[in-house]
């Protein structure tokens, strides 16, 4: 190889190293700009979606807002939830039998223990 070829190879390699260094330094700037662009796009989409849902609700007659639930309705809902949880498998109550084979409740056991 001649001196001119070595000089040309060195120049190409130095340009490659310089380009890689510049790309690496610009990577964080590009990443931040991309994150900001995506955040703005998501925020704009969120606003448009809220506006669209609002107009749909207005067209369907829900313009005044949704009425809060009645306290009596909440009480019934809590009762139903507690019944569902009690009837769930694995949470069933076991009934004890006394010496005579009769079913006894916790109340009966407390009363018999107090008498003794």
C-alpha positions in Angstrom: 0.0 0.0 0.0 1.1 3.4 -0.7 1.1 6.5 1.5 -1.9 7.9 -0.4 -4.0 4.8 0.2 -3.2 4.7 3.9 -4.1 8.4 4.2 -7.4 7.8 2.4 -8.2 4.8 4.7 -7.3 6.9 7.8 -9.6 9.8 6.6 -12.5 7.4 6.0 -12.0 5.8 9.4 -11.8 9.1 11.2 -15.0 10.3 9.5 -16.7 7.1 10.6 -15.6 7.6 14.2 -16.7 11.2 14.0 -20.2 10.3 12.7 -20.6 7.6 15.4 -19.5 10.0 18.1 -22.0 12.7 16.8 -24.8 10.1 16.6 -24.1 9.0 20.2 -24.1 12.5 21.5 -27.4 13.4 19.6 -29.1 10.2 20.8 -30.2 11.6 24.1 -31.4 14.8 22.5 -33.4 12.8 19.9 -34.8 10.6 22.6 -35.9 13.5 24.7 -37.5 15.2 21.7 -39.3 11.9 20.7 -40.6 11.5 24.3 -41.9 15.0 24.3 -43.5 14.5 20.9 -45.2 11.3 22.1 -46.4 12.9 25.3 -48.0 15.8 23.4 -49.6 13.4 21.0 -51.1 11.3 23.8 -52.3 14.4 25.6 -54.0 15.7 22.4 -55.5 12.2 21.8 -56.8 12.2 25.4 -58.4 15.6 24.9 -60.0 14.6 21.7 -61.3 11.3 23.2 -62.8 13.2 26.2 -64.4 15.7 23.8 -65.9 12.9 21.6 -67.3 11.0 24.7 -68.8 14.2 26.0 -70.5 14.9 22.7 -71.8 11.3 22.5 -73.1 11.6 26.1 -74.8 14.9 25.2 -76.4 13.4 22.1 -77.8 10.5 24.1 -79.3 12.8 26.7 -76.8 12.6 29.5 -75.8 16.3 29.3 -76.7 17.0 33.0 -74.3 14.5 34.3 -74.9 11.1 36.0 -77.0 11.0 39.1 -75.1 9.7 42.1 -76.3 6.4 43.5 -79.0 6.3 46.1 -77.7 5.3 49.6 -80.3 2.6 49.8 -79.0 1.2 46.5 -75.5 1.2 47.9 -76.7 -0.7 51.0 -78.4 -3.3 48.8 -75.2 -3.6 46.6 -73.1 -4.1 49.8 -75.5 -6.8 51.0 -75.4 -8.7 47.7 -71.6 -8.5 47.7 -71.3 -9.9 51.2 -73.7 -12.7 50.3 -71.7 -13.6 47.3 -68.5 -13.6 49.4 -70.1 -15.8 52.0 -71.4 -18.3 49.4 -68.0 -18.5 47.7 -66.4 -22.0 47.7 -64.0 -22.5 50.6 -65.7 -19.9 52.8 -68.7 -22.0 53.9 -69.4 -22.1 57.5 -69.1 -25.4 59.3 -71.8 -26.4 61.7 -70.9 -28.2 64.8 -73.0 -30.9 66.5 -73.3 -31.5 70.2 -73.3 -34.8 72.0 -76.9 -35.6 71.1 -76.2 -35.1 67.4 -78.1 -31.8 67.3 -76.7 -28.9 65.4 -75.3 -26.2 67.7 -74.6 -22.6 67.0 -72.0 -20.4 68.4 -74.7 -18.7 70.5 -75.6 -22.1 72.1 -71.9 -22.8 72.8 -71.5 -19.5 74.5 -74.6 -20.0 76.6 -73.6 -23.5 77.7 -70.1 -22.3 78.6 -71.6 -19.4 80.7 -73.8 -21.9 82.6 -70.8 -24.0 83.5 
